[in-house]
Every structure is written in structure tokens, then in C-alpha cells.
Amino acid sequence: MIHLGAALLCDAATVRENVVHILGGGITQLTRPDYPAPLAADVALVLYVDGTPGTEVQHKVKGACYLSETDDSVFEFEIDLVTQLVDGLGAQSVSIVIPASGFGIPDAGRYEIKLTVDDIPLGSIPFSAARPS
């Protein structure tokens, strides 16, 4: 079993010893002078994994970004999560950073990064992109 603890679009993020370090987390509005434009942000995830203690678990974590009211993804990512469940800890956190700075967004508008684990919907990160006013 896997649960979403946090999903943030952020200026930058890193993971050290399973602790996620976030700079400028919770972005909901991006301003770009021209489009298409780079996303210039990272995706930070904290997942809680539960299961039989002492076993290795594997999950496929996927994300796909969509411009509102379209069915075509703007960008996608996929991560193979593999972790060993430790006895006596219960659900364990797993921190992941997707360096998404190089991903692009085609136009101003409302976007949503839809997250799945093993093809089961897990959550989403909504954000908007605009031109400077």
C-alpha cells in the first residue's frame, strides 16, 4: 500500500538521507514572458509505503502534465520506486525529487500534473502559467 504525503511544485528540491529539502515549495503560478517556455521547477514527492516488514516493495510512480481541457500530455515522468520495509517502523516515507526544470510548457493556461502509482491515481499538482501583466 502506498499513500501520498506531499506533492509540491517548487523552485528547487534535493533529497539527502530520505529527507526532502525544498526551496520555494507550493508554486501555483508561473510567469513566463514567452511560450513555449521551460517549466523551470522541480517536483517533490513524499510517499508513505506500507506492507509486510522485512520485504522489498516495488512500485511504478508516474506523472503526466496536462494543459486544461486537453487529453495530450505536455510532459511525463516515470520512476521505479524500490525500498526495503524495515521491521517495527510501520509505514515508511520515501522522498523523491523529479528534476523537471528542463520540461517545457507550450502556452499560458491552467495545468495539472496527475500522479499515479502502479497506474492507480494518487493525486495531482495544479498550477497556472501566465504572461507578465
Secondary structure, 3 states (H helix, E strand, C coil): CEEEEEEEEEEEEEEECCEEEEEEECCCEEECCCCCEECCCEEEEEEEECCCCCCEEEEEEEEEEEECCCCCEEEEEEEEEEEECCCCCCCEEEEEEECCCCCEECCCEEEEEEEEECCEEEEEEEEEEECCC
